[in-house]
Amino acid sequence: MTTINLLPPRYASAHALRKRRNFWCATCALVGMLTTLTIAISLAKTPVNTESQARLISLRADQKTTIQRAISLQSDLESKNNAVVLMDKISRQPDWSMLLGDLARMCAGKTQLEHATIRLGTGHAAFDSQISGISESQEQVGGLVDALRNSGWFQKVTLTGTQRVPQSDPPRYRFDISCEISGFVKQAEALR
């Protein structure tokens, strides 16, 4: 089962920035290693003299600094790898906060939601939703179904069942609604 993430899309841009930063860190490390290799080959082919000896000492100090920097960048890159993987998963998730906020406003004072699930769609819909709860009357359940249909968030809204809650005073009704969520096609394709 794929989990749904409710984090805003701004985390996707932060993830892209991290990827670019990691790319340049790796590039710098590679350039440092290539510089070290070039210096080593040059030293092996060049005869040693006094001026060359001083240059050799300077280049070895630079080499040591570059190697230490490469090791530091490599460990930093490895420590950030888990965060990059997590941000990649997060960036694929839709932001459900607005839909859930509208759903809460539709139910306010009329019905009590017990459960709302959102899953990848099985048919032509990107995502499917199952909503269940309790209401004081069947008319309020019908009003919620109409509100869901008119909200623009859903393509298809089906009342799959209502049932009177046994021994409830005043009478209360349990309901189940099945919905197909409109939009979010790109996010659904990324999660499949």
Secondary structure, 3 states (H helix, E strand, C coil): CCCCCCCCCHHHHHHHHHHHHHHHHHHHHHHHHHHHHHHHHHHHHCCCCHHHHHHHHHHHHHHHHHHHHHHHHHHHHHHHHHHHHHHHHHHCCCCCHHHHHHHHHHHCCCEEEEEEEEEECCCCCCEEEEEEEEECCHHHHHHHHHHHHHCCCEEEEEEEEEEECCCCCCCCEEEEEEEEECCCHHHHHHHC
